[in-house]
Amino acid sequence: MLSGAFSQVLGKGSKCPLDLFVHTSAVVRFGSNMPRHLHHLLRQPEPADGFLPEKHPLQNIRGAPPTCTFKSNWTLQHNFSTLKNSDDTPLDSISTDGRSFEQRFETLRSIGNCAECELSLLLKNNTAPICYVWCDPSPWMHITQGILMTINVNRMIKAGCKVKILLADWFARMDYKIGFIAGGKLSKIQTIGLYNVETWKATGMDLDGVEFVWLSDLISSNADEYWPLAMEIARKSSPSAIKNWHRVYASINTRGHGDMNPYYLRDFTAAEIFYPCLQSACMLFQKTDIWLLGPDQSGAHMLARNFCNHMMENRPIALFNNMPCNLLECPELCAVDDPNWAIFMEDDEEGIISKINNAFCPPESAEGNPCLDYIKYIVLPWFGKFEVVRMGDNGGSKTFVNMEEFTFDYESGVLHPCDVKQALAKAINMMLEPVRDHFKSSAEAKRLLKANEDFYLRW
């Protein structure tokens, strides 16, 4: 009965209902093997009056978007183990390479927006914080999910963090398009996740310092802890606050519906209301110090922090990764599936040149300029420099090693958008060439690419 109810709630309007294996005895038997830190759930219910919001759920968020321990000769398996306690690796076994507190703090802060006071306090008291990275498996990896993810994960490892990438396969079935094409089959979604891992391998992610975790295994093995917590968060959360977050995020991420609020045209689905509660429970029931999230996860993080405030518990710290702007000048006028909004890891050389040539790049303006965002968040951190090649009569070639110098030249008119676009396309193609070579030469990479053909054919 309860399994059917959750299937109804989480279906999110999909034609393929979710196959949720929820054991009712594990949920309602609160007194059996309940962890001590969840004993408060045995108390009598309190009125569902919601929370007082800390602040606007998207305030201070820039831009606008997850076991086995792999060794150097690792191979991918669908059924790798996921259940290692957060303290399996001794803290002193993770080296910070002699980096000072200030260096570690600046390294993590460069990833994106965060509560700096909380991050500073954590790093002063913990030389090896546990960092979970939320990843929604996707057969269409854009460059932020591929290259920028590698940059940020390597930064966290460099700062001495113990990194775990949470592959949210269980929630990916709620995505209408992916869930529909995959037929709701978890095995197909896990194949997508393995493809994502193979891509990170090709980009140079430090896999020796990363542990990959399937969310489905984590929830199945901890159902008696996860589901009571998810229901408690849902009981104490305000539906109006969740709806407000959805409206605000829709006003920022306008691709596919334009400037009009999509919720003027339809009501919220049950899944849209309940999903942030489920994600919040994932953030809280694991032993972790920092979460690396995208802006689309800010609603769930808000609920998690408010729940902790209510229960007088430690709140999860989050880093919201920087995101380049949409490449299109008027994304609200384009179809939701228009691939020209971003560079994808599967794009060939000609496709990248075409996308960058057609990208929005207003002369002498850096604000809201997607080409400059790509240079700032992806190219400069990757290469450590950005070279613009020009003829001598146009000022000659120039190499930039920081964004401040580049922005000054661009806003002063020294750099023309055409020259910037040509250099940017060249840099991105250099970045993705090893990925293309890997998927041509590796038998495992070829197998995973072929296994995802259905998704590419229906793009």
C-alpha positions in Angstrom: 0.0 0.0 0.0 2.7 2.4 1.0 4.8 1.4 -2.0 1.9 2.2 -4.3 1.4 5.6 -2.6 5.0 6.6 -3.1 4.8 5.5 -6.7 1.9 7.8 -7.2 3.6 10.7 -5.5 7.0 10.3 -7.3 5.7 9.5 -10.7 5.9 13.2 -11.7 3.4 12.7 -14.5 5.5 10.1 -16.3 3.8 7.4 -18.4 6.2 5.0 -16.8 5.4 4.7 -13.0 8.3 4.3 -10.8 9.1 0.8 -9.4 9.8 1.7 -5.8 10.7 -1.1 -3.5 9.6 0.4 -0.2 9.2 -2.1 2.7 6.4 -0.8 4.8 7.7 -2.7 7.9 11.0 -0.8 7.7 9.1 2.6 7.6 6.4 2.2 10.3 8.4 0.0 12.7 9.9 3.1 14.4 10.9 1.3 17.5 12.9 -1.6 16.0 16.4 -0.7 14.8 16.0 3.1 14.8 19.3 4.9 15.1 19.7 7.0 18.2 19.9 10.3 16.4 16.4 9.6 14.9 14.7 8.8 18.2 13.0 12.2 18.2 10.7 10.8 15.4 8.9 8.8 18.1 7.5 12.0 19.6 3.9 13.1 19.0 3.4 15.0 15.8 3.7 18.8 15.9 1.4 21.1 13.9 2.6 21.3 10.3 3.1 25.1 10.4 6.2 25.1 8.2 9.4 26.9 8.7 10.4 30.5 8.9 12.7 31.0 5.9 16.3 31.9 6.7 16.5 34.0 3.5 15.5 33.9 -0.1 16.2 30.3 -1.3 18.3 31.5 -4.2 20.0 34.4 -2.5 23.7 34.7 -3.2 23.7 31.8 -5.7 25.7 32.7 -8.8 24.8 31.4 -12.3 22.2 29.1 -13.5 22.5 23.4 -13.5 25.8 13.4 -7.9 30.8 1.8 -3.8 33.8 1.4 -5.3 37.1 3.0 -4.9 38.7 3.3 -8.3 42.4 2.5 -8.6 44.7 3.3 -11.5 43.7 0.1 -13.3 40.1 0.1 -12.3 37.3 -1.4 -14.3 33.6 -0.4 -14.2 31.0 -2.7 -12.7 27.2 -2.2 -12.5 27.0 -3.6 -9.0 29.9 -1.9 -7.2 29.6 -1.6 -3.5 28.3 1.5 -2.0 28.3 1.0 1.7 31.4 2.3 3.3 31.1 4.4 6.5 32.3 7.9 6.3 35.1 7.2 8.7 36.5 4.1 6.8 39.5 6.2 5.7 41.5 7.6 8.6 41.6 11.4 8.5 45.4 11.4 8.6 45.6 9.2 5.5 44.4 12.1 3.3 47.2 14.5 2.5 46.7 18.2 2.1 50.2 18.5 0.5 51.3 20.9 3.1 48.7 23.5 2.1 47.8 26.1 4.6 44.3 26.8 5.9 44.1 29.9 3.7 45.1 28.0 0.6 42.5 25.3 1.3 39.9 27.8 2.0 40.6 29.8 -1.2 40.6 26.6 -3.3 37.2 25.5 -2.1 35.7 29.0 -2.3 36.8 29.3 -6.0 34.3 26.5 -6.7 31.3 28.7 -6.2 29.0 30.4 -3.8 29.0 29.2 -0.1 28.5 30.3 3.5 32.1 31.5 4.0 32.0 31.7 7.8 30.7 28.1 8.1 33.3 26.8 5.6 36.1 28.6 7.3 35.1 27.2 10.7 34.9 23.7 9.3 38.3 23.8 7.7 39.9 25.1 10.9 38.5 22.1 12.8 38.8 19.4 10.1 41.8 18.7 7.9 39.9 16.1 5.8 36.2 17.0 5.5 34.0 14.5 3.8 32.5 16.1 0.6 29.6 14.6 -1.3 29.0 15.7 -4.9 25.4 15.4 -6.2 25.3 14.0 -9.7 22.1 13.4 -11.7 23.1 10.8 -14.4 22.6 12.2 -17.8 23.3 10.8 -21.3 23.7 14.4 -22.5 26.6 15.8 -20.5 27.2 19.4 -21.1 30.6 20.9 -20.4 29.7 22.0 -16.9 28.9 18.4 -16.0 32.0 17.1 -17.6 35.0 19.5 -17.6 33.8 21.8 -14.7 32.9 18.8 -12.6 36.5 17.5 -13.0 38.0 20.9 -12.2 35.9 21.2 -9.0 36.4 17.6 -7.8 40.2 17.9 -8.3 40.1 21.2 -6.4 38.4 19.5 -3.4 40.9 16.7 -3.4 43.7 19.2 -3.6 42.2 20.9 -0.5 42.4 17.6 1.4 38.8 16.6 1.1 37.6 13.0 1.0 35.3 13.1 -2.1 32.3 10.9 -2.7 30.3 11.4 -5.9 26.6 10.4 -5.3 25.1 9.1 -8.6 21.4 9.8 -8.1 20.2 6.9 -10.2 17.1 6.4 -8.1 15.9 10.0 -8.7 16.8 10.0 -12.4 13.8 7.8 -13.0 11.6 10.8 -12.0 13.0 12.8 -14.9 10.3 12.6 -17.5 12.5 12.3 -20.6 15.3 10.1 -19.2 12.8 7.9 -17.2 10.6 7.5 -20.3 13.3 6.5 -22.7 14.9 4.2 -20.1 11.5 2.6 -19.5 11.9 3.3 -15.8 14.6 0.6 -15.7 17.2 1.3 -13.1 19.8 -0.8 -15.0 19.6 1.6 -18.0 20.0 4.6 -15.8 23.0 3.1 -14.1 24.6 2.5 -17.5 24.2 6.3 -18.0 26.0 6.8 -14.7 28.8 4.6 -15.8 29.1 6.6 -19.0 29.4 9.7 -17.0 32.2 8.1 -14.9 34.0 7.1 -18.1 33.8 10.6 -19.4 35.3 12.0 -16.1 38.1 9.4 -16.5 38.8 10.8 -20.0 38.9 14.4 -18.7 41.5 13.6 -16.1 39.5 13.5 -12.9 41.6 12.2 -10.0 39.7 8.9 -9.6 42.2 7.6 -7.0 40.8 10.2 -4.6 37.1 9.6 -5.4 34.5 7.1 -4.2 31.4 6.6 -6.3 28.1 5.8 -4.6 24.8 4.6 -6.1 21.9 6.4 -4.4 19.6 3.5 -5.0 21.9 1.1 -3.1 22.3 3.7 -0.3 18.6 4.1 0.2 17.8 0.4 -0.1 20.3 -0.4 2.6 19.2 2.3 4.9 15.5 2.4 4.4 14.7 2.3 8.1 16.7 5.5 8.5 16.0 7.3 5.2 12.2 7.0 4.9 11.3 8.2 8.4 13.6 11.2 8.0 12.1 12.0 4.5 8.6 11.9 5.9 9.6 14.0 8.9 11.1 16.7 6.7 7.9 16.6 4.5 5.7 16.9 7.6 7.6 19.9 8.9 8.1 21.7 5.6 5.8 24.4 4.2 4.3 23.6 0.7 4.1 27.4 0.0 7.9 27.7 0.6 8.6 24.8 -1.8 6.3 26.3 -4.4 7.9 29.7 -4.0 11.4 28.2 -4.6 10.1 26.4 -7.8 8.7 29.8 -9.1 12.0 31.6 -8.4 14.1 29.0 -10.0 11.8 28.9 -13.0 12.3 32.7 -13.4 16.1 32.2 -13.7 16.1 29.0 -15.7 13.8 30.2 -18.5 14.9 27.7 -21.2 11.8 26.2 -22.8 9.1 28.3 -21.2 10.3 31.9 -21.7 9.6 34.8 -19.3 6.2 33.5 -18.4 6.0 31.6 -15.1 5.2 28.0 -16.2 3.1 27.6 -13.0 0.6 30.2 -14.3 -0.3 27.6 -16.9 -0.5 24.5 -14.7 -0.6 23.5 -11.1 2.3 21.9 -9.2 2.6 18.1 -9.4 2.8 16.0 -6.2 6.4 15.0 -7.3 7.5 18.6 -7.6 6.4 19.2 -4.0 7.8 16.0 -2.5 11.0 15.8 -4.5 12.9 18.5 -2.5 11.9 16.6 0.7 13.4 13.4 -0.6 16.6 15.1 -1.7 16.9 16.9 1.7 16.7 13.5 3.4 19.6 12.3 1.3 21.6 15.3 2.4 21.0 14.7 6.0 21.1 11.0 6.7 24.6 10.6 5.4 27.7 11.5 7.4 29.1 14.4 5.4 30.6 17.8 6.0 30.2 19.6 2.6 27.8 19.1 -0.4 28.8 20.3 -3.9 25.5 21.2 -5.5 24.1 22.9 -8.6 21.6 25.9 -8.2 18.7 23.5 -9.0 19.4 21.7 -5.7 19.2 24.9 -3.6 15.6 24.3 -2.7 16.4 20.9 -1.2 19.4 22.4 0.7 17.1 25.1 2.0 14.7 22.5 3.4 17.6 20.6 4.9 19.0 23.6 6.7 15.6 24.7 8.0 14.9 21.2 9.3 18.2 21.3 11.2 17.4 24.7 12.6 14.1 23.3 13.9 15.7 20.2 15.4 18.7 22.1 16.8 21.2 20.0 14.8 24.2 20.9 12.6 23.3 22.3 9.3 24.8 20.9 6.0 27.3 23.2 4.3 26.9 23.6 0.6 29.1 24.8 -2.3 27.0 25.9 -5.3 29.2 25.5 -8.3 29.6 28.4 -10.7 27.6 28.0 -13.9 28.2 29.7 -17.3 25.3 31.6 -18.8 23.2 30.2 -21.6 25.0 30.6 -24.9 21.8 31.8 -26.6 20.9 35.5 -26.6 17.2 34.8 -26.1 16.9 31.4 -24.6 13.2 32.0 -23.7 12.4 32.0 -27.5 14.1 28.6 -28.1 12.7 25.1 -27.7 13.5 23.3 -24.5 15.5 20.7 -26.3 17.6 23.1 -28.4 21.2 21.8 -27.9 22.7 25.2 -28.9 22.3 26.5 -25.3 25.5 24.9 -24.2 28.6 22.9 -25.3 28.2 19.2 -24.8 30.9 16.6 -24.2 29.7 14.7 -27.3 30.0 17.8 -29.7 32.4 17.5 -32.6 34.9 20.2 -33.6 32.6 21.7 -36.3 29.6 21.7 -33.9 31.6 23.6 -31.2 32.8 26.2 -33.7 29.2 26.7 -35.0 27.8 27.0 -31.4 30.5 29.5 -30.3 30.1 31.6 -33.5 26.4 31.9 -32.9 26.7 32.5 -29.2 25.7 35.8 -27.6 28.8 37.9 -27.1 27.9 41.7 -26.8 30.9 43.9 -27.6 32.6 45.7 -24.7 30.2 44.1 -22.2 31.2 41.4 -19.7 28.0 41.2 -17.6 25.8 38.3 -18.7 28.3 37.4 -21.5 28.3 33.6 -21.9 31.5 33.5 -23.8 33.3 35.3 -21.0 31.7 32.9 -18.5 33.2 30.0 -20.4 36.6 31.6 -20.3 36.3 32.5 -16.6 34.9 29.2 -15.2 36.3 26.6 -17.6 39.1 27.7 -19.9 41.3 29.7 -17.5 41.1 27.1 -14.7 41.8 24.3 -17.1 44.8 25.8 -19.0 45.9 28.5 -16.6 45.9 30.9 -19.6 43.8 32.1 -22.5 45.5 33.0 -25.8 43.8 35.3 -28.3 45.5 35.1 -31.8 45.3 38.2 -33.9 47.1 39.7 -36.9 49.8 42.2 -36.2 47.7 45.2 -37.6 45.0 44.3 -35.1 47.3 44.5 -32.1 48.9 41.0 -32.4 48.4 38.0 -30.3 48.0 38.2 -26.5 47.9 35.7 -23.7 45.9 36.3 -20.5 46.5 34.6 -17.2 43.7 36.1 -15.2 40.2 37.2 -15.8 40.6 40.8 -14.5 43.1 41.6 -17.3 41.0 39.9 -19.9 37.8 41.7 -18.8 39.6 45.1 -18.8 40.8 44.6 -22.4 37.4 43.4 -23.6 35.3 46.1 -22.0 37.7 48.8 -23.3 37.2 47.5 -26.9 40.8 46.2 -27.3 39.4 42.7 -28.0 36.8 42.1 -30.6 34.1 39.4 -30.1 35.1 37.6 -33.3 38.7 37.2 -32.0 37.4 36.0 -28.6 35.0 33.5 -30.2 37.7 32.0 -32.4 40.1 31.6 -29.5 37.4 30.2 -27.3 36.3 27.6 -29.8 39.9 26.5 -30.3 40.5 26.2 -26.5 37.3 24.1 -26.0 38.2 21.8 -28.9 41.7 21.3 -27.4 40.0 20.4 -24.1 37.6 17.9 -25.6 40.0 16.2 -28.0 41.3 13.7 -25.4 37.7 12.8 -24.6 36.9 12.1 -28.3 40.1 10.0 -28.6 39.2 8.0 -25.5 35.8 7.0 -26.8 37.3 6.0 -30.1 40.1 3.8 -28.5 38.6 2.3 -25.4 36.4 -0.8 -25.8 34.6 -0.1 -22.5 33.9 3.5 -23.5 32.6 2.4 -26.9 30.3 -0.1 -25.2 28.8 2.5 -22.9 28.4 5.0 -25.8 26.5 2.4 -27.8 24.4 1.4 -24.9 23.1 5.0 -24.7 22.2 5.2 -28.4 18.5 5.3 -27.7 18.9 8.6 -25.9 20.8 10.2 -28.7 18.4 9.0 -31.3 15.5 10.7 -29.4 17.4 13.9 -28.6 
